Amino acid sequence: MGEAGEAGAALAARLDALADAPNACSGEMDFRFPVRPARHLFSLGYLVNEGRLDGTYYDLLASEARLPARLPSPSAKRPAPIGRGWAAA
């Protein structure tokens, strides 16, 4: 393999390692702390002075469910209107 091929292989190995880093990090994280099992939601904050989770929550499922509505459709002549919960970029 020539010098360019070796450099490309080294770059590919570095990029693979870089791509694996977030997966390794998220695999080590414990997400049980901010989850409220009774509500099946993530708490948005922690009140340090009171030693408890904040009363505001994030519903990941509802947020992810809205995402496909913003993706363009092959038959769409114009983008979907911006609805509630979406800010214009």
mmCIF file as gemmi writes it, N, C-alpha and C atoms, coordinates in Angstrom:
data_model
loop_
_atom_site.group_PDB
_atom_site.id
_atom_site.type_symbol
_atom_site.label_atom_id
_atom_site.label_alt_id
_atom_site.label_comp_id
_atom_site.label_asym_id
_atom_site.label_entity_id
_atom_site.label_seq_id
_atom_site.pdbx_PDB_ins_code
_atom_site.Cartn_x
_atom_site.Cartn_y
_atom_site.Cartn_z
_atom_site.occupancy
_atom_site.B_iso_or_equiv
_atom_site.pdbx_formal_charge
_atom_site.auth_seq_id
_atom_site.auth_asym_id
_atom_site.pdbx_PDB_model_num
ATOM 1 N N . MET Axp A 1 ? 0.862 -1.175 0 1 0 ? 1 A 1
ATOM 2 C CA . MET Axp A 1 ? 0 0 0 1 0 ? 1 A 1
ATOM 3 C C . MET Axp A 1 ? 0.903 1.233 0 1 0 ? 1 A 1
ATOM 4 N N . GLY Axp A 2 ? 0.548 2.211 -0.776 1 0 ? 2 A 1
ATOM 5 C CA . GLY Axp A 2 ? 1.355 3.424 -0.875 1 0 ? 2 A 1
ATOM 6 C C . GLY Axp A 2 ? 1.143 4.334 0.314 1 0 ? 2 A 1
ATOM 7 N N . GLU Axp A 3 ? 1.887 5.436 0.311 1 0 ? 3 A 1
ATOM 8 C CA . GLU Axp A 3 ? 1.821 6.393 1.415 1 0 ? 3 A 1
ATOM 9 C C . GLU Axp A 3 ? 0.413 6.973 1.563 1 0 ? 3 A 1
ATOM 10 N N . ALA Axp A 4 ? -0.245 7.282 0.458 1 0 ? 4 A 1
ATOM 11 C CA . ALA Axp A 4 ? -1.607 7.825 0.516 1 0 ? 4 A 1
ATOM 12 C C . ALA Axp A 4 ? -2.579 6.796 1.081 1 0 ? 4 A 1
ATOM 13 N N . GLY Axp A 5 ? -2.399 5.526 0.685 1 0 ? 5 A 1
ATOM 14 C CA . GLY Axp A 5 ? -3.273 4.472 1.193 1 0 ? 5 A 1
ATOM 15 C C . GLY Axp A 5 ? -3.109 4.27 2.688 1 0 ? 5 A 1
ATOM 16 N N . GLU Axp A 6 ? -1.856 4.351 3.159 1 0 ? 6 A 1
ATOM 17 C CA . GLU Axp A 6 ? -1.591 4.211 4.594 1 0 ? 6 A 1
ATOM 18 C C . GLU Axp A 6 ? -2.178 5.38 5.375 1 0 ? 6 A 1
ATOM 19 N N . ALA Axp A 7 ? -2.057 6.583 4.824 1 0 ? 7 A 1
ATOM 20 C CA . ALA Axp A 7 ? -2.629 7.765 5.478 1 0 ? 7 A 1
ATOM 21 C C . ALA Axp A 7 ? -4.15 7.665 5.524 1 0 ? 7 A 1
ATOM 22 N N . GLY Axp A 8 ? -4.737 7.155 4.43 1 0 ? 8 A 1
ATOM 23 C CA . GLY Axp A 8 ? -6.193 6.975 4.405 1 0 ? 8 A 1
ATOM 24 C C . GLY Axp A 8 ? -6.65 5.942 5.411 1 0 ? 8 A 1
ATOM 25 N N . ALA Axp A 9 ? -5.903 4.851 5.533 1 0 ? 9 A 1
ATOM 26 C CA . ALA Axp A 9 ? -6.249 3.811 6.505 1 0 ? 9 A 1
ATOM 27 C C . ALA Axp A 9 ? -6.118 4.329 7.925 1 0 ? 9 A 1
ATOM 28 N N . ALA Axp A 10 ? -5.072 5.132 8.178 1 0 ? 10 A 1
ATOM 29 C CA . ALA Axp A 10 ? -4.888 5.711 9.516 1 0 ? 10 A 1
ATOM 30 C C . ALA Axp A 10 ? -6.022 6.674 9.841 1 0 ? 10 A 1
ATOM 31 N N . LEU Axp A 11 ? -6.405 7.48 8.848 1 0 ? 11 A 1
ATOM 32 C CA . LEU Axp A 11 ? -7.515 8.41 9.053 1 0 ? 11 A 1
ATOM 33 C C . LEU Axp A 11 ? -8.816 7.662 9.307 1 0 ? 11 A 1
ATOM 34 N N . ALA Axp A 12 ? -9.062 6.599 8.564 1 0 ? 12 A 1
ATOM 35 C CA . ALA Axp A 12 ? -10.274 5.803 8.759 1 0 ? 12 A 1
ATOM 36 C C . ALA Axp A 12 ? -10.296 5.199 10.159 1 0 ? 12 A 1
ATOM 37 N N . ALA Axp A 13 ? -9.155 4.726 10.64 1 0 ? 13 A 1
ATOM 38 C CA . ALA Axp A 13 ? -9.084 4.162 11.996 1 0 ? 13 A 1
ATOM 39 C C . ALA Axp A 13 ? -9.368 5.234 13.042 1 0 ? 13 A 1
ATOM 40 N N . ARG Axp A 14 ? -8.826 6.447 12.852 1 0 ? 14 A 1
ATOM 41 C CA . ARG Axp A 14 ? -9.079 7.541 13.796 1 0 ? 14 A 1
ATOM 42 C C . ARG Axp A 14 ? -10.548 7.939 13.783 1 0 ? 14 A 1
ATOM 43 N N . LEU Axp A 15 ? -11.153 7.984 12.602 1 0 ? 15 A 1
ATOM 44 C CA . LEU Axp A 15 ? -12.569 8.347 12.511 1 0 ? 15 A 1
ATOM 45 C C . LEU Axp A 15 ? -13.461 7.278 13.136 1 0 ? 15 A 1
ATOM 46 N N . ASP Axp A 16 ? -13.1 5.999 12.963 1 0 ? 16 A 1
ATOM 47 C CA . ASP Axp A 16 ? -13.862 4.919 13.61 1 0 ? 16 A 1
ATOM 48 C C . ASP Axp A 16 ? -13.8 5.054 15.127 1 0 ? 16 A 1
ATOM 49 N N . ALA Axp A 17 ? -12.606 5.344 15.654 1 0 ? 17 A 1
ATOM 50 C CA . ALA Axp A 17 ? -12.455 5.517 17.107 1 0 ? 17 A 1
ATOM 51 C C . ALA Axp A 17 ? -13.258 6.715 17.592 1 0 ? 17 A 1
ATOM 52 N N . LEU Axp A 18 ? -13.238 7.783 16.807 1 0 ? 18 A 1
ATOM 53 C CA . LEU Axp A 18 ? -13.999 8.978 17.17 1 0 ? 18 A 1
ATOM 54 C C . LEU Axp A 18 ? -15.499 8.698 17.159 1 0 ? 18 A 1
ATOM 55 N N . ALA Axp A 19 ? -15.955 7.93 16.195 1 0 ? 19 A 1
ATOM 56 C CA . ALA Axp A 19 ? -17.38 7.593 16.1 1 0 ? 19 A 1
ATOM 57 C C . ALA Axp A 19 ? -17.809 6.676 17.244 1 0 ? 19 A 1
ATOM 58 N N . ASP Axp A 20 ? -16.912 5.834 17.741 1 0 ? 20 A 1
ATOM 59 C CA . ASP Axp A 20 ? -17.248 4.921 18.825 1 0 ? 20 A 1
ATOM 60 C C . ASP Axp A 20 ? -17.273 5.602 20.192 1 0 ? 20 A 1
ATOM 61 N N . ALA Axp A 21 ? -16.607 6.738 20.329 1 0 ? 21 A 1
ATOM 62 C CA . ALA Axp A 21 ? -16.506 7.415 21.623 1 0 ? 21 A 1
ATOM 63 C C . ALA Axp A 21 ? -17.868 7.774 22.223 1 0 ? 21 A 1
ATOM 64 N N . PRO Axp A 22 ? -18.807 8.388 21.482 1 0 ? 22 A 1
ATOM 65 C CA . PRO Axp A 22 ? -20.103 8.707 22.094 1 0 ? 22 A 1
ATOM 66 C C . PRO Axp A 22 ? -20.871 7.459 22.539 1 0 ? 22 A 1
ATOM 67 N N . ASN Axp A 23 ? -20.782 6.386 21.771 1 0 ? 23 A 1
ATOM 68 C CA . ASN Axp A 23 ? -21.468 5.156 22.161 1 0 ? 23 A 1
ATOM 69 C C . ASN Axp A 23 ? -20.896 4.605 23.46 1 0 ? 23 A 1
ATOM 70 N N . ALA Axp A 24 ? -19.581 4.628 23.58 1 0 ? 24 A 1
ATOM 71 C CA . ALA Axp A 24 ? -18.95 4.14 24.803 1 0 ? 24 A 1
ATOM 72 C C . ALA Axp A 24 ? -19.336 5.014 25.988 1 0 ? 24 A 1
ATOM 73 N N . CYS Axp A 25 ? -19.357 6.329 25.779 1 0 ? 25 A 1
ATOM 74 C CA . CYS Axp A 25 ? -19.702 7.261 26.852 1 0 ? 25 A 1
ATOM 75 C C . CYS Axp A 25 ? -21.154 7.085 27.285 1 0 ? 25 A 1
ATOM 76 N N . SER Axp A 26 ? -22.07 6.994 26.336 1 0 ? 26 A 1
ATOM 77 C CA . SER Axp A 26 ? -23.484 6.856 26.701 1 0 ? 26 A 1
ATOM 78 C C . SER Axp A 26 ? -23.757 5.503 27.34 1 0 ? 26 A 1
ATOM 79 N N . GLY Axp A 27 ? -22.989 4.498 26.967 1 0 ? 27 A 1
ATOM 80 C CA . GLY Axp A 27 ? -23.153 3.18 27.585 1 0 ? 27 A 1
ATOM 81 C C . GLY Axp A 27 ? -22.75 3.164 29.043 1 0 ? 27 A 1
ATOM 82 N N . GLU Axp A 28 ? -21.876 4.074 29.432 1 0 ? 28 A 1
ATOM 83 C CA . GLU Axp A 28 ? -21.413 4.153 30.812 1 0 ? 28 A 1
ATOM 84 C C . GLU Axp A 28 ? -22.27 5.069 31.671 1 0 ? 28 A 1
ATOM 85 N N . MET Axp A 29 ? -23.153 5.839 31.052 1 0 ? 29 A 1
ATOM 86 C CA . MET Axp A 29 ? -23.973 6.789 31.808 1 0 ? 29 A 1
ATOM 87 C C . MET Axp A 29 ? -25.168 6.083 32.453 1 0 ? 29 A 1
ATOM 88 N N . ASP Axp A 30 ? -25.515 6.549 33.617 1 0 ? 30 A 1
ATOM 89 C CA . ASP Axp A 30 ? -26.662 6.007 34.343 1 0 ? 30 A 1
ATOM 90 C C . ASP Axp A 30 ? -27.809 7.01 34.227 1 0 ? 30 A 1
ATOM 91 N N . PHE Axp A 31 ? -28.809 6.681 33.422 1 0 ? 31 A 1
ATOM 92 C CA . PHE Axp A 31 ? -29.924 7.588 33.175 1 0 ? 31 A 1
ATOM 93 C C . PHE Axp A 31 ? -31.084 7.372 34.15 1 0 ? 31 A 1
ATOM 94 N N . ARG Axp A 32 ? -30.897 6.535 35.139 1 0 ? 32 A 1
ATOM 95 C CA . ARG Axp A 32 ? -31.992 6.308 36.086 1 0 ? 32 A 1
ATOM 96 C C . ARG Axp A 32 ? -32.22 7.51 36.988 1 0 ? 32 A 1
ATOM 97 N N . PHE Axp A 33 ? -31.188 8.29 37.255 1 0 ? 33 A 1
ATOM 98 C CA . PHE Axp A 33 ? -31.305 9.415 38.182 1 0 ? 33 A 1
ATOM 99 C C . PHE Axp A 33 ? -32.365 10.433 37.76 1 0 ? 33 A 1
ATOM 100 N N . PRO Axp A 34 ? -32.342 10.964 36.525 1 0 ? 34 A 1
ATOM 101 C CA . PRO Axp A 34 ? -33.323 11.992 36.182 1 0 ? 34 A 1
ATOM 102 C C . PRO Axp A 34 ? -34.684 11.459 35.733 1 0 ? 34 A 1
ATOM 103 N N . VAL Axp A 35 ? -34.856 10.149 35.688 1 0 ? 35 A 1
ATOM 104 C CA . VAL Axp A 35 ? -36.121 9.587 35.211 1 0 ? 35 A 1
ATOM 105 C C . VAL Axp A 35 ? -37.109 9.48 36.366 1 0 ? 35 A 1
ATOM 106 N N . ARG Axp A 36 ? -38.33 9.9 36.094 1 0 ? 36 A 1
ATOM 107 C CA . ARG Axp A 36 ? -39.417 9.739 37.064 1 0 ? 36 A 1
ATOM 108 C C . ARG Axp A 36 ? -40.241 8.539 36.613 1 0 ? 36 A 1
ATOM 109 N N . PRO Axp A 37 ? -40.034 7.354 37.208 1 0 ? 37 A 1
ATOM 110 C CA . PRO Axp A 37 ? -40.707 6.137 36.743 1 0 ? 37 A 1
ATOM 111 C C . PRO Axp A 37 ? -42.231 6.243 36.733 1 0 ? 37 A 1
ATOM 112 N N . ALA Axp A 38 ? -42.791 6.922 37.691 1 0 ? 38 A 1
ATOM 113 C CA . ALA Axp A 38 ? -44.253 7.03 37.752 1 0 ? 38 A 1
ATOM 114 C C . ALA Axp A 38 ? -44.799 7.806 36.556 1 0 ? 38 A 1
ATOM 115 N N . ARG Axp A 39 ? -44.022 8.737 36.031 1 0 ? 39 A 1
ATOM 116 C CA . ARG Axp A 39 ? -44.48 9.562 34.909 1 0 ? 39 A 1
ATOM 117 C C . ARG Axp A 39 ? -43.874 9.135 33.579 1 0 ? 39 A 1
ATOM 118 N N . HIS Axp A 40 ? -42.852 8.276 33.615 1 0 ? 40 A 1
ATOM 119 C CA . HIS Axp A 40 ? -42.145 7.836 32.404 1 0 ? 40 A 1
ATOM 120 C C . HIS Axp A 40 ? -41.562 9.022 31.637 1 0 ? 40 A 1
ATOM 121 N N . LEU Axp A 41 ? -41.011 9.987 32.372 1 0 ? 41 A 1
ATOM 122 C CA . LEU Axp A 41 ? -40.447 11.194 31.782 1 0 ? 41 A 1
ATOM 123 C C . LEU Axp A 41 ? -39.101 11.524 32.418 1 0 ? 41 A 1
ATOM 124 N N . PHE Axp A 42 ? -38.278 12.303 31.698 1 0 ? 42 A 1
ATOM 125 C CA . PHE Axp A 42 ? -37.026 12.816 32.235 1 0 ? 42 A 1
ATOM 126 C C . PHE Axp A 42 ? -37.293 14.129 32.946 1 0 ? 42 A 1
ATOM 127 N N . SER Axp A 43 ? -36.677 14.31 34.101 1 0 ? 43 A 1
ATOM 128 C CA . SER Axp A 43 ? -36.735 15.591 34.779 1 0 ? 43 A 1
ATOM 129 C C . SER Axp A 43 ? -35.74 16.526 34.099 1 0 ? 43 A 1
ATOM 130 N N . LEU Axp A 44 ? -36.093 17.783 33.947 1 0 ? 44 A 1
ATOM 131 C CA . LEU Axp A 44 ? -35.224 18.739 33.266 1 0 ? 44 A 1
ATOM 132 C C . LEU Axp A 44 ? -34.168 19.349 34.165 1 0 ? 44 A 1
ATOM 133 N N . GLY Axp A 45 ? -34.312 19.239 35.445 1 0 ? 45 A 1
ATOM 134 C CA . GLY Axp A 45 ? -33.331 19.881 36.309 1 0 ? 45 A 1
ATOM 135 C C . GLY Axp A 45 ? -33.269 19.257 37.687 1 0 ? 45 A 1
ATOM 136 N N . TYR Axp A 46 ? -32.315 19.737 38.455 1 0 ? 46 A 1
ATOM 137 C CA . TYR Axp A 46 ? -32.12 19.266 39.823 1 0 ? 46 A 1
ATOM 138 C C . TYR Axp A 46 ? -31.936 20.481 40.707 1 0 ? 46 A 1
ATOM 139 N N . LEU Axp A 47 ? -32.712 20.569 41.762 1 0 ? 47 A 1
ATOM 140 C CA . LEU Axp A 47 ? -32.628 21.676 42.703 1 0 ? 47 A 1
ATOM 141 C C . LEU Axp A 47 ? -31.617 21.3 43.784 1 0 ? 47 A 1
ATOM 142 N N . VAL Axp A 48 ? -30.395 21.803 43.645 1 0 ? 48 A 1
ATOM 143 C CA . VAL Axp A 48 ? -29.296 21.425 44.525 1 0 ? 48 A 1
ATOM 144 C C . VAL Axp A 48 ? -29.596 21.799 45.97 1 0 ? 48 A 1
ATOM 145 N N . ASN Axp A 49 ? -30.086 23.012 46.189 1 0 ? 49 A 1
ATOM 146 C CA . ASN Axp A 49 ? -30.353 23.468 47.559 1 0 ? 49 A 1
ATOM 147 C C . ASN Axp A 49 ? -31.418 22.622 48.25 1 0 ? 49 A 1
ATOM 148 N N . GLU Axp A 50 ? -32.348 22.075 47.473 1 0 ? 50 A 1
ATOM 149 C CA . GLU Axp A 50 ? -33.424 21.273 48.043 1 0 ? 50 A 1
ATOM 150 C C . GLU Axp A 50 ? -33.143 19.774 47.944 1 0 ? 50 A 1
ATOM 151 N N . GLY Axp A 51 ? -32.139 19.396 47.164 1 0 ? 51 A 1
ATOM 152 C CA . GLY Axp A 51 ? -31.769 17.988 47.032 1 0 ? 51 A 1
ATOM 153 C C . GLY Axp A 51 ? -32.828 17.143 46.341 1 0 ? 51 A 1
ATOM 154 N N . ARG Axp A 52 ? -33.501 17.734 45.349 1 0 ? 52 A 1
ATOM 155 C CA . ARG Axp A 52 ? -34.539 16.975 44.655 1 0 ? 52 A 1
ATOM 156 C C . ARG Axp A 52 ? -34.602 17.375 43.187 1 0 ? 52 A 1
ATOM 157 N N . LEU Axp A 53 ? -35.263 16.529 42.394 1 0 ? 53 A 1
ATOM 158 C CA . LEU Axp A 53 ? -35.452 16.824 40.984 1 0 ? 53 A 1
ATOM 159 C C . LEU Axp A 53 ? -36.445 17.965 40.82 1 0 ? 53 A 1
ATOM 160 N N . ASP Axp A 54 ? -36.249 18.743 39.784 1 0 ? 54 A 1
ATOM 161 C CA . ASP Axp A 54 ? -37.141 19.842 39.448 1 0 ? 54 A 1
ATOM 162 C C . ASP Axp A 54 ? -38.502 19.279 39.031 1 0 ? 54 A 1
ATOM 163 N N . GLY Axp A 55 ? -39.53 20.088 39.041 1 0 ? 55 A 1
ATOM 164 C CA . GLY Axp A 55 ? -40.872 19.642 38.688 1 0 ? 55 A 1
ATOM 165 C C . GLY Axp A 55 ? -41.179 19.731 37.205 1 0 ? 55 A 1
ATOM 166 N N . THR Axp A 56 ? -40.213 20.106 36.379 1 0 ? 56 A 1
ATOM 167 C CA . THR Axp A 56 ? -40.442 20.173 34.943 1 0 ? 56 A 1
ATOM 168 C C . THR Axp A 56 ? -39.896 18.92 34.276 1 0 ? 56 A 1
ATOM 169 N N . TYR Axp A 57 ? -40.552 18.501 33.19 1 0 ? 57 A 1
ATOM 170 C CA . TYR Axp A 57 ? -40.214 17.231 32.556 1 0 ? 57 A 1
ATOM 171 C C . TYR Axp A 57 ? -40.065 17.377 31.06 1 0 ? 57 A 1
ATOM 172 N N . TYR Axp A 58 ? -39.4 16.397 30.466 1 0 ? 58 A 1
ATOM 173 C CA . TYR Axp A 58 ? -39.196 16.337 29.028 1 0 ? 58 A 1
ATOM 174 C C . TYR Axp A 58 ? -39.721 15.006 28.535 1 0 ? 58 A 1
ATOM 175 N N . ASP Axp A 59 ? -40.628 15.053 27.583 1 0 ? 59 A 1
ATOM 176 C CA . ASP Axp A 59 ? -41.205 13.836 27.018 1 0 ? 59 A 1
ATOM 177 C C . ASP Axp A 59 ? -40.49 13.538 25.702 1 0 ? 59 A 1
ATOM 178 N N . LEU Axp A 60 ? -39.502 12.655 25.739 1 0 ? 60 A 1
ATOM 179 C CA . LEU Axp A 60 ? -38.707 12.336 24.562 1 0 ? 60 A 1
ATOM 180 C C . LEU Axp A 60 ? -39.554 11.714 23.465 1 0 ? 60 A 1
ATOM 181 N N . LEU Axp A 61 ? -40.473 10.845 23.811 1 0 ? 61 A 1
ATOM 182 C CA . LEU Axp A 61 ? -41.291 10.189 22.799 1 0 ? 61 A 1
ATOM 183 C C . LEU Axp A 61 ? -42.121 11.196 22.013 1 0 ? 61 A 1
ATOM 184 N N . ALA Axp A 62 ? -42.761 12.123 22.707 1 0 ? 62 A 1
ATOM 185 C CA . ALA Axp A 62 ? -43.569 13.136 22.017 1 0 ? 62 A 1
ATOM 186 C C . ALA Axp A 62 ? -42.689 14.027 21.152 1 0 ? 62 A 1
ATOM 187 N N . SER Axp A 63 ? -41.512 14.344 21.639 1 0 ? 63 A 1
ATOM 188 C CA . SER Axp A 63 ? -40.598 15.184 20.878 1 0 ? 63 A 1
ATOM 189 C C . SER Axp A 63 ? -40.113 14.471 19.62 1 0 ? 63 A 1
ATOM 190 N N . GLU Axp A 64 ? -39.755 13.208 19.745 1 0 ? 64 A 1
ATOM 191 C CA . GLU Axp A 64 ? -39.291 12.435 18.599 1 0 ? 64 A 1
ATOM 192 C C . GLU Axp A 64 ? -40.433 12.17 17.61 1 0 ? 64 A 1
ATOM 193 N N . ALA Axp A 65 ? -41.644 12.046 18.099 1 0 ? 65 A 1
ATOM 194 C CA . ALA Axp A 65 ? -42.781 11.774 17.225 1 0 ? 65 A 1
ATOM 195 C C . ALA Axp A 65 ? -43.091 12.969 16.324 1 0 ? 65 A 1
ATOM 196 N N . ARG Axp A 66 ? -42.792 14.176 16.792 1 0 ? 66 A 1
ATOM 197 C CA . ARG Axp A 66 ? -43.042 15.374 15.989 1 0 ? 66 A 1
ATOM 198 C C . ARG Axp A 66 ? -41.999 15.564 14.901 1 0 ? 66 A 1
ATOM 199 N N . LEU Axp A 67 ? -40.826 14.987 15.075 1 0 ? 67 A 1
ATOM 200 C CA . LEU Axp A 67 ? -39.727 15.213 14.144 1 0 ? 67 A 1
ATOM 201 C C . LEU Axp A 67 ? -40.051 14.823 12.702 1 0 ? 67 A 1
ATOM 202 N N . PRO Axp A 68 ? -40.63 13.666 12.418 1 0 ? 68 A 1
ATOM 203 C CA . PRO Axp A 68 ? -40.907 13.324 11.016 1 0 ? 68 A 1
ATOM 204 C C . PRO Axp A 68 ? -41.859 14.29 10.313 1 0 ? 68 A 1
ATOM 205 N N . ALA Axp A 69 ? -42.672 14.993 11.048 1 0 ? 69 A 1
ATOM 206 C CA . ALA Axp A 69 ? -43.591 15.95 10.434 1 0 ? 69 A 1
ATOM 207 C C . ALA Axp A 69 ? -42.837 17.1 9.772 1 0 ? 69 A 1
ATOM 208 N N . ARG Axp A 70 ? -41.614 17.361 10.187 1 0 ? 70 A 1
ATOM 209 C CA . ARG Axp A 70 ? -40.818 18.445 9.63 1 0 ? 70 A 1
ATOM 210 C C . ARG Axp A 70 ? -39.943 17.992 8.468 1 0 ? 70 A 1
ATOM 211 N N . LEU Axp A 71 ? -39.858 16.694 8.218 1 0 ? 71 A 1
ATOM 212 C CA . LEU Axp A 71 ? -39.033 16.199 7.123 1 0 ? 71 A 1
ATOM 213 C C . LEU Axp A 71 ? -39.765 16.386 5.806 1 0 ? 71 A 1
ATOM 214 N N . PRO Axp A 72 ? -39.044 16.742 4.763 1 0 ? 72 A 1
ATOM 215 C CA . PRO Axp A 72 ? -39.706 16.957 3.476 1 0 ? 72 A 1
ATOM 216 C C . PRO Axp A 72 ? -40.228 15.656 2.88 1 0 ? 72 A 1
ATOM 217 N N . SER Axp A 73 ? -41.322 15.758 2.206 1 0 ? 73 A 1
ATOM 218 C CA . SER Axp A 73 ? -41.923 14.622 1.521 1 0 ? 73 A 1
ATOM 219 C C . SER Axp A 73 ? -41.591 14.74 0.041 1 0 ? 73 A 1
ATOM 220 N N . PRO Axp A 74 ? -41.362 13.623 -0.636 1 0 ? 74 A 1
ATOM 221 C CA . PRO Axp A 74 ? -41.073 13.709 -2.07 1 0 ? 74 A 1
ATOM 222 C C . PRO Axp A 74 ? -42.194 14.385 -2.862 1 0 ? 74 A 1
ATOM 223 N N . SER Axp A 75 ? -43.426 14.299 -2.369 1 0 ? 75 A 1
ATOM 224 C CA . SER Axp A 75 ? -44.545 14.901 -3.09 1 0 ? 75 A 1
ATOM 225 C C . SER Axp A 75 ? -44.85 16.325 -2.63 1 0 ? 75 A 1
ATOM 226 N N . ALA Axp A 76 ? -44.145 16.791 -1.598 1 0 ? 76 A 1
ATOM 227 C CA . ALA Axp A 76 ? -44.42 18.131 -1.07 1 0 ? 76 A 1
ATOM 228 C C . ALA Axp A 76 ? -43.858 19.197 -1.999 1 0 ? 76 A 1
ATOM 229 N N . LYS Axp A 77 ? -44.677 20.194 -2.278 1 0 ? 77 A 1
ATOM 230 C CA . LYS Axp A 77 ? -44.227 21.292 -3.12 1 0 ? 77 A 1
ATOM 231 C C . LYS Axp A 77 ? -43.594 22.398 -2.282 1 0 ? 77 A 1
ATOM 232 N N . ARG Axp A 78 ? -43.918 22.426 -1.007 1 0 ? 78 A 1
ATOM 233 C CA . ARG Axp A 78 ? -43.317 23.404 -0.104 1 0 ? 78 A 1
ATOM 234 C C . ARG Axp A 78 ? -43.193 22.753 1.271 1 0 ? 78 A 1
ATOM 235 N N . PRO Axp A 79 ? -42.31 23.282 2.109 1 0 ? 79 A 1
ATOM 236 C CA . PRO Axp A 79 ? -42.114 22.675 3.427 1 0 ? 79 A 1
ATOM 237 C C . PRO Axp A 79 ? -43.368 22.786 4.293 1 0 ? 79 A 1
ATOM 238 N N . ALA Axp A 80 ? -43.467 21.874 5.23 1 0 ? 80 A 1
ATOM 239 C CA . ALA Axp A 80 ? -44.598 21.897 6.162 1 0 ? 80 A 1
ATOM 240 C C . ALA Axp A 80 ? -44.555 23.182 6.973 1 0 ? 80 A 1
ATOM 241 N N . PRO Axp A 81 ? -45.725 23.723 7.329 1 0 ? 81 A 1
ATOM 242 C CA . PRO Axp A 81 ? -45.737 24.956 8.12 1 0 ? 81 A 1
ATOM 243 C C . PRO Axp A 81 ? -45.143 24.706 9.5 1 0 ? 81 A 1
ATOM 244 N N . ILE Axp A 82 ? -44.602 25.756 10.057 1 0 ? 82 A 1
ATOM 245 C CA . ILE Axp A 82 ? -44.034 25.641 11.402 1 0 ? 82 A 1
ATOM 246 C C . ILE Axp A 82 ? -45.183 25.667 12.383 1 0 ? 82 A 1
ATOM 247 N N . GLY Axp A 83 ? -45.286 24.609 13.167 1 0 ? 83 A 1
ATOM 248 C CA . GLY Axp A 83 ? -46.378 24.495 14.114 1 0 ? 83 A 1
ATOM 249 C C . GLY Axp A 83 ? -45.942 24.81 15.519 1 0 ? 83 A 1
ATOM 250 N N . ARG Axp A 84 ? -46.808 24.56 16.417 1 0 ? 84 A 1
ATOM 251 C CA . ARG Axp A 84 ? -46.552 24.806 17.822 1 0 ? 84 A 1
ATOM 252 C C . ARG Axp A 84 ? -45.348 24.005 18.28 1 0 ? 84 A 1
ATOM 253 N N . GLY Axp A 85 ? -44.438 24.615 18.995 1 0 ? 85 A 1
ATOM 254 C CA . GLY Axp A 85 ? -43.274 23.924 19.508 1 0 ? 85 A 1
ATOM 255 C C . GLY Axp A 85 ? -42.068 23.99 18.6 1 0 ? 85 A 1
ATOM 256 N N . TRP Axp A 86 ? -42.2 24.608 17.435 1 0 ? 86 A 1
ATOM 257 C CA . TRP Axp A 86 ? -41.079 24.7 16.494 1 0 ? 86 A 1
ATOM 258 C C . TRP Axp A 86 ? -40.736 26.159 16.291 1 0 ? 86 A 1
ATOM 259 N N . ALA Axp A 87 ? -39.463 26.471 16.359 1 0 ? 87 A 1
ATOM 260 C CA . ALA Axp A 87 ? -39.018 27.842 16.139 1 0 ? 87 A 1
ATOM 261 C C . ALA Axp A 87 ? -38.446 27.959 14.744 1 0 ? 87 A 1
ATOM 262 N N . ALA Axp A 88 ? -38.643 29.099 14.139 1 0 ? 88 A 1
ATOM 263 C CA . ALA Axp A 88 ? -38.073 29.325 12.803 1 0 ? 88 A 1
ATOM 264 C C . ALA Axp A 88 ? -36.57 29.487 12.938 1 0 ? 88 A 1
ATOM 265 N N . ALA Axp A 89 ? -35.844 28.822 12.075 1 0 ? 89 A 1
ATOM 266 C CA . ALA Axp A 89 ? -34.385 28.883 12.152 1 0 ? 89 A 1
ATOM 267 C C . ALA Axp A 89 ? -33.846 30.038 11.346 1 0 ? 89 A 1
